[in-house]
């Protein structure tokens, strides 16, 4: 490598990943290095397990199941379409599957573009679409042992 040139990191493709297999800090560090000079704005969203849950009950655990072969394809398609629509340099979605406690990360969405006027609406659309388009099932497990599969 010529002197003064740094090798840019690679980031994982958008998709479904096992819990804790990706680090938010590592992903953001890599994206900031990749975006340096070409992007004026980088925005991220981190979805966490919350309690109480959708049913208003205290959550003990949240279980996420997917059909990764299908969901990976849909998440990548969403990113490709949003990237093109908003003239972005980058759009990625990383959704975890597995068993989660309150406060743990479920999903990371990152977009990068020339300006915030492109990036903020792109981030909002990417979040809205990942919540409705791929097949991702959520089961809320409540204190006391009862549980309920939630609709998106």
C-alpha positions in Angstrom: 0.0 0.0 0.0 1.4 3.4 -0.9 2.5 5.6 1.9 -0.3 7.8 3.3 -3.1 5.6 2.0 -5.2 3.8 4.6 -7.1 0.6 3.9 -10.8 1.2 4.4 -12.6 -1.3 6.6 -15.3 -3.5 5.2 -18.7 -3.6 6.9 -21.1 -6.5 7.0 -24.0 -6.7 4.5 -27.5 -5.8 5.8 -29.3 -8.7 7.2 -30.2 -10.9 10.2 -27.4 -11.6 12.7 -27.2 -13.7 15.9 -27.5 -11.6 19.0 -24.2 -9.9 19.9 -22.4 -10.9 16.7 -21.9 -7.3 15.7 -20.8 -4.4 17.8 -22.5 -1.0 17.4 -19.2 0.7 18.2 -17.2 -1.3 15.6 -19.9 -0.8 13.0 -20.0 3.0 13.6 -16.2 3.3 13.6 -16.0 1.5 10.3 -18.8 3.5 8.7 -17.2 6.8 9.9 -13.9 5.8 8.3 -15.7 4.7 5.0 -17.8 7.9 5.0 -14.9 10.3 5.6 -14.8 13.0 3.0 -17.7 11.6 0.9 -20.6 12.1 3.4 -21.6 15.2 5.2 -24.1 13.4 7.5 -24.3 10.0 9.1 -27.4 9.1 11.1 -28.1 5.9 13.1 -31.0 4.3 14.9 -30.6 1.7 17.6 -33.7 -0.3 18.6 -33.7 -1.6 22.2 -35.9 -4.0 24.1 -38.3 -1.9 26.2 -40.6 -2.7 29.1 -43.5 -2.5 29.4 -44.0 -4.1 26.0 -46.7 -3.7 23.4 -49.4 -5.3 25.7 -48.5 -2.9 28.5 -47.1 -5.8 30.6 -43.6 -6.0 32.2 -41.2 -7.8 29.9 -38.9 -10.5 31.2 -37.5 -11.4 27.8 -38.1 -10.8 24.1 -37.6 -13.6 21.6 -36.9 -12.7 17.9 -37.2 -15.3 15.2 -36.8 -14.9 11.5 -36.5 -16.7 8.2 -33.0 -15.3 7.5 -32.8 -16.3 3.8 -35.9 -14.3 3.1 -35.4 -11.5 5.6 -31.8 -10.8 4.5 -33.0 -10.4 0.9 -35.7 -7.9 2.0 -33.4 -5.9 4.3 -30.9 -5.5 1.5 -33.6 -4.6 -1.0 -34.9 -1.9 1.4 -31.4 -0.5 1.7 -30.7 -0.5 -2.0 -34.0 1.3 -2.7 -33.6 3.9 0.0 -30.0 4.5 -1.0 -31.1 5.2 -4.6 -34.2 7.2 -3.7 -32.3 9.6 -1.4 -28.9 9.6 -3.2 -27.1 8.1 -0.2 -23.6 6.8 0.1 -24.6 4.1 2.5 -27.7 2.4 4.0 -27.5 -0.7 6.2 -29.8 -2.6 8.5 -28.5 -5.1 11.1 -31.3 -7.0 12.9 -30.5 -9.5 15.6 -32.3 -12.7 16.4 -32.4 -14.7 19.6 -33.4 -14.1 23.2 -33.1 -10.6 24.6 -33.3 -8.9 28.0 -34.7 -5.4 28.5 -32.2 -2.7 27.3 -30.4 -5.0 24.8 -30.0 -4.0 21.2 -32.4 -5.6 18.7 -31.6 -3.6 15.5 -29.1 -1.0 14.1 -29.9 1.2 11.1 -27.3 3.5 9.6 -27.5 5.8 6.7 -24.9 8.2 5.2 -25.3 10.9 2.6 -24.2 14.4 1.5 -26.5 16.3 3.8 -28.9 15.9 6.7 -31.8 16.9 4.4 -31.2 13.5 2.6 -30.2 11.5 5.6 -33.0 12.1 8.2 -35.9 11.3 5.9 -33.9 8.3 4.6 -33.4 7.0 8.1 -37.1 7.4 8.9 -38.1 5.5 5.8 -35.6 2.7 6.4 -36.9 2.2 10.0 -40.5 2.2 8.9 -39.9 -0.3 6.1 -37.7 -2.8 8.2 -40.6 -2.9 10.7 -43.2 -4.0 8.1 -41.5 -5.7 5.1 -39.3 -8.6 6.3 -40.6 -11.6 8.2 -39.6 -11.1 11.8 -41.5 -12.6 14.7 -41.4 -11.2 18.2 -42.5 -13.0 21.4 -42.9 -11.1 24.6 -42.3 -13.2 27.6 -43.7 -11.7 30.8 -42.8 -12.0 34.4 -44.8 -14.9 35.7 -44.1 -17.0 32.6 -46.9 -16.1 30.2 -46.0 -15.0 26.7 -47.5 -13.6 23.5 -46.4 -13.5 19.9 -46.8 -10.0 18.7 -47.9 -8.8 15.3 -45.7 -6.3 13.6 
